[in-house]
Amino acid sequence: MRKIRVLVVDDSAAIRRMLTDILSADPQIEVVGSAPDATIALAKLSQAAPDVVTLDVEMPGVNGLELLAKIRQVAPKLPVIMFSSLTQRAAATTLEALALGATDYVTKPAATGSREASIEQVRAQLLPKIRVLGNALPSNTAPGAARPASPPQPMRLARARTECIDVVAIGASTGGPNALSTLFQEIPATFPVPILIVQHMPPMFTRLLAERLSATCSLHFEEACDGAVLAPGTVWIAPGDFHMRMIREGGKLKVALDRGPPENSCRPAVDVLFRSVAATIGAGSLAVVLTGMGQDGLRGCEAVQAAGGQIIVQDEGTSVVWGMPGFVARAGMAEKILPLAGIAGEVMQRMTRRKIGSGAPLPNGEYHVS
């Protein structure tokens, strides 16, 4: 099997060595070069023909964003994984890089207490992404762009439900920030029910994502806080390192946060949110699974389906990685498998089934469910 060829770009010699050692130890990966700056990186890009590039967010001179733009000029179809510190500045730059065409990101280790722990933290984040991205994209296809789907496979679609929707729950991972931005460009401020999102991201990143989406979309986005009362017009994003659940308390729907064990190696986990929505709302729940690596959301969709709720997933052609939505689709739980551009319209169409009743928003803005 051909190895995945990786170019490592970082101004720190220690980080370049650490990444090279981690990647070279994997039998599926070959490090074909490393570079401390933009000039050398661009030269090695043409010489080494990598399948994936890891790129430091913050570098002196030509920074990560500027180098990303130059890479996209000469290699618009090449997966680029940003390597980011857990700082507000680096998080903001990473989100900007994703908007400008970076494929994914990993975070540099914080104070882990030992070099071995730092290495293991990076290895656990980076290797799965390189394996998937290095093997997923055909050589003539740009990351995030519509791609020819795999050869048609028999796929059973779930029977469409007709119950009125009281809550929308969304799960996303790799490619999710851009997918969410695209989706919510088409959702109006008058959207009649609460929306909750789990996007796999670390602390600080989720708050900045909420701010970024609020600035560009009609709805208001908040990083969720424990005890928040759900109401239409606001979208709650699970904070990094916290599971987010929906609960019913005193006749109101609220957010509950906890730091329970990771599920699918994730905290927050989509499965946790979806299960809680199914248990609280039942047939009034709509689960939407967007682009993402792994299978987080699959078990949660099982709970949604068992409760009589509705499920929509993003299609393979518009997903950066058809992992999360693909698992749900292949399990036959999706009622619709749609390109990203068609999901908002489908969600809005399902909102027209709502009837004024126990699930309707109250005049004071609170949201009660009997």
C-alpha positions in Angstrom: 0.0 0.0 0.0 1.3 3.4 -0.9 2.2 5.5 2.1 0.6 8.9 2.8 3.2 11.6 2.0 3.3 14.5 4.6 5.1 17.8 4.6 5.6 19.4 8.0 5.7 23.2 8.2 6.6 24.9 11.5 9.1 27.6 12.5 10.0 25.6 15.7 12.8 23.0 15.2 11.5 21.1 18.3 8.0 20.9 16.9 9.2 19.8 13.5 11.2 17.1 15.1 8.3 16.0 17.3 5.9 15.8 14.4 8.4 14.1 12.2 9.1 11.4 14.8 5.3 10.8 15.5 4.4 10.6 11.8 7.5 8.5 10.8 6.6 5.9 13.4 3.3 5.2 11.6 3.8 2.5 8.9 1.1 4.2 6.7 2.8 7.6 6.7 6.0 9.0 5.2 7.3 12.4 6.0 8.6 13.7 2.7 10.0 17.0 4.0 9.9 19.7 6.7 10.1 23.5 6.4 10.7 26.4 8.9 9.2 29.1 6.7 7.0 29.9 3.7 9.8 30.1 1.1 11.2 26.6 1.9 7.6 25.2 2.3 6.6 26.4 -1.1 9.7 25.0 -2.7 9.3 21.6 -1.0 5.6 21.6 -2.0 6.5 21.2 -5.7 9.5 19.0 -5.1 8.0 16.5 -2.6 4.4 16.3 -3.9 2.9 15.7 -0.4 -0.6 14.3 0.1 -1.1 16.3 3.3 0.5 19.4 4.8 0.6 20.2 8.5 0.9 24.0 8.9 1.7 26.1 12.0 -0.9 28.8 12.6 1.6 31.3 14.0 4.9 31.8 12.3 7.2 34.9 12.0 7.3 36.7 8.6 4.7 35.1 6.4 2.3 33.7 8.9 0.1 30.6 8.6 -2.9 32.4 7.0 -0.7 34.0 4.4 1.1 30.8 3.6 -2.2 28.9 3.4 -3.3 31.4 0.7 -0.1 30.8 -1.2 -0.5 27.0 -0.9 -4.1 27.3 -2.2 -2.8 29.3 -5.2 -0.5 26.5 -6.3 -2.2 23.5 -4.7 -5.9 24.2 -4.3 -6.8 20.6 -3.8 -4.2 19.7 -1.1 -5.5 18.8 2.4 -3.9 21.2 4.9 -4.1 20.6 8.7 -3.4 23.7 10.8 -1.4 23.2 14.0 -2.7 25.6 16.6 -2.0 26.7 20.1 -4.8 26.8 22.7 -4.8 30.5 22.9 -7.5 33.0 21.9 -5.4 34.5 19.2 -4.4 31.1 17.7 -8.0 29.9 17.9 -9.3 32.9 16.1 -6.6 32.5 13.4 -7.4 28.8 13.1 -11.1 29.6 12.5 -10.1 32.1 9.9 -7.8 29.5 8.2 -10.7 27.0 8.1 -12.8 29.7 6.4 -10.0 30.3 3.9 -9.7 26.7 2.9 -7.8 24.8 5.5 -9.1 21.3 5.8 -8.8 20.6 9.5 -6.7 21.5 12.6 -5.0 19.9 15.6 -4.0 21.7 18.9 -0.6 21.9 20.4 -0.3 20.3 23.8 -0.9 22.5 26.8 0.7 21.9 30.1 0.5 18.1 30.1 3.2 17.5 32.7 5.5 15.4 30.6 7.0 15.2 27.1 5.5 11.7 26.7 2.0 12.9 27.5 2.4 15.8 25.0 3.5 13.5 22.3 0.6 11.1 22.9 -1.9 14.0 22.9 -0.6 15.1 19.4 -0.5 11.5 18.1 -4.1 10.9 19.2 -5.3 14.0 17.3 -3.1 14.0 14.3 -2.7 10.4 13.0 -6.4 9.7 12.5 -6.9 12.9 10.5 -3.9 12.3 8.3 -5.0 8.7 7.6 -8.5 9.8 6.6 -7.6 12.9 4.7 -4.6 11.4 3.0 -6.6 8.5 1.7 -10.0 10.2 1.2 -9.3 12.8 -1.5 -8.7 11.8 -5.1 -5.9 13.7 -6.7 -8.3 15.8 -8.8 -10.7 16.9 -6.0 -10.5 20.0 -3.8 -11.1 19.6 0.0 -14.6 20.6 0.8 -15.7 20.8 -2.8 -18.4 18.6 -4.2 -16.9 15.3 -5.2 -18.2 12.4 -7.3 -19.9 10.1 -4.9 -18.7 6.5 -4.4 -20.2 3.9 -6.7 -23.9 3.6 -5.9 -24.6 1.3 -3.0 -27.9 -0.1 -1.9 -29.0 2.3 0.8 -32.3 2.0 2.7 -33.8 5.3 3.7 -35.9 5.6 6.8 -39.6 6.3 6.4 -40.3 10.1 6.6 -42.0 11.2 9.8 -44.8 13.8 9.9 -44.8 14.9 13.5 -44.2 18.6 14.2 -40.6 19.5 15.2 -40.0 21.1 18.6 -36.1 21.1 18.7 -33.3 20.7 16.1 -30.1 19.1 17.2 -27.0 19.2 14.9 -23.8 17.3 15.0 -20.6 18.1 13.1 -16.8 17.5 13.1 -14.2 17.8 10.3 -15.4 20.5 7.9 -18.2 21.5 10.4 -17.5 25.2 10.9 -17.8 26.0 7.2 -20.8 23.7 6.8 -22.5 25.4 9.7 -21.9 28.8 8.2 -23.3 27.7 4.9 -26.3 26.1 6.5 -27.2 29.0 8.7 -26.9 31.6 5.9 -30.3 30.2 4.8 -32.0 30.0 8.3 -34.0 33.2 9.2 -34.0 34.9 12.6 -37.7 33.9 12.9 -36.8 30.2 13.0 -39.6 28.9 15.4 -37.8 26.3 17.6 -34.5 26.1 19.5 -31.4 24.7 17.9 -28.5 22.9 19.7 -25.1 22.1 18.1 -22.2 19.8 19.0 -19.2 20.7 16.9 -16.1 18.8 17.9 -13.8 21.6 19.1 -11.7 22.3 22.2 -12.4 25.1 24.8 -12.2 28.7 23.5 -12.7 27.6 19.9 -16.4 27.0 20.5 -16.9 30.5 22.0 -15.2 32.0 19.0 -17.2 29.9 16.6 -20.4 31.1 18.2 -19.2 34.7 17.9 -18.2 34.2 14.3 -21.5 32.6 13.3 -23.5 35.3 15.1 -21.7 38.0 13.1 -22.5 36.4 9.8 -25.9 34.7 10.2 -29.4 35.9 11.1 -29.8 33.8 14.3 -28.0 34.5 17.5 -25.4 32.0 18.6 -24.2 31.3 22.1 -21.6 29.0 23.7 -24.0 27.1 25.9 -24.0 27.6 29.7 -25.4 25.3 32.3 -29.1 26.0 33.0 -29.7 28.2 30.0 -33.4 28.2 29.1 -34.0 27.3 25.4 -35.9 29.7 23.2 -36.4 30.2 19.5 -34.0 32.7 17.8 -30.9 31.5 19.7 -28.6 28.6 18.8 -26.6 26.9 21.5 -23.1 25.4 20.8 -21.7 22.9 23.3 -18.6 24.3 24.9 -15.3 22.5 24.4 -14.6 19.8 26.9 -18.2 19.7 28.1 -21.0 17.3 27.1 -24.3 19.2 26.4 -27.7 17.7 27.2 -31.2 18.9 26.9 -33.3 18.5 30.1 -36.9 19.4 31.1 -37.1 21.4 34.3 -40.2 23.1 35.7 -42.0 22.8 32.3 -39.1 24.5 30.5 -36.4 23.1 28.2 -32.9 23.8 29.5 -29.3 23.1 28.8 -27.3 20.9 31.1 -23.5 20.6 30.9 -21.2 18.0 32.4 -17.7 16.6 32.1 -18.7 12.9 31.9 -16.4 10.4 30.2 -15.7 11.1 26.5 -17.8 9.1 24.0 -16.2 8.2 20.7 -13.1 9.9 22.1 -15.1 13.1 22.1 -16.2 15.6 24.7 -18.6 17.2 23.7 -20.1 14.2 21.9 -23.0 14.3 19.4 -24.3 11.0 20.8 -24.8 12.6 24.3 -26.8 15.5 22.8 -29.0 13.4 20.5 -29.8 10.9 23.2 -30.9 13.6 25.6 -33.0 15.3 22.9 -34.7 12.0 22.1 -35.4 11.3 25.7 -36.8 14.8 26.4 -38.7 15.6 23.1 -39.2 12.2 21.5 -41.0 12.5 18.2 -40.6 16.2 18.2 -36.9 16.0 17.6 -35.0 16.6 14.3 -31.4 15.4 14.2 -29.0 16.7 11.5 -25.6 15.1 11.0 -23.1 17.1 9.0 -19.6 16.3 7.7 -17.3 14.7 10.2 -14.7 12.0 10.9 -15.7 8.9 12.9 -19.1 7.7 13.9 -20.2 10.1 16.7 -23.9 10.6 16.3 -24.7 7.0 15.2 -25.9 5.8 18.6 -27.7 9.1 19.2 -29.6 8.7 15.9 -30.6 5.3 17.0 -32.3 6.9 20.1 -33.9 9.6 17.9 -35.3 7.1 15.5 -36.6 4.9 18.4 -38.3 7.9 19.9 -40.0 8.6 16.5 -37.9 11.7 15.7 -36.6 12.7 12.3 -33.0 12.4 10.8 -31.3 14.2 7.9 -27.7 13.8 6.9 -25.2 15.5 4.6 -24.3 13.6 1.4 -20.9 12.3 0.6 -20.2 14.6 -2.3 -20.3 17.8 -0.2 -18.8 16.4 3.0 -15.1 17.0 3.7 -15.2 13.6 5.4 -18.3 11.3 5.0 -17.7 9.6 8.3 -20.4 10.7 10.8 -23.2 11.2 8.2 -22.1 8.1 6.3 -22.5 5.8 9.2 -26.0 7.0 9.9 -26.9 6.8 6.2 -25.6 3.3 5.8 -27.5 2.2 8.9 -30.7 3.2 7.1 -31.7 5.8 9.7 -31.6 8.9 7.5 -34.9 10.1 5.9 -33.0 12.3 3.5 -29.3 12.3 2.4 -28.8 15.8 1.0 -26.1 18.1 -0.4 -25.1 20.8 2.1 -26.9 23.4 0.0 -30.2 21.6 0.3 -30.3 21.0 4.1 -31.5 24.4 5.2 -34.4 24.3 2.7 -35.4 20.8 3.9 -35.3 21.9 7.5 -37.4 25.0 6.8 -39.9 22.8 4.8 -40.3 20.6 7.8 -41.0 23.6 10.0 -44.1 24.3 8.0 -45.7 21.2 9.5 -45.7 22.9 12.9 -49.0 23.6 14.5 -49.7 26.1 17.2 -50.0 24.1 20.4 -47.9 22.9 23.3 -44.7 23.3 21.4 -45.2 26.9 20.3 -43.0 29.7 21.7 -44.7 31.7 24.4 -45.1 35.5 24.3 -42.3 36.0 26.9 -39.8 34.2 24.7 -39.5 31.1 26.9 -40.2 27.7 25.4 -42.4 25.3 27.2 -43.3 21.7 26.3 -46.1 19.9 28.0 
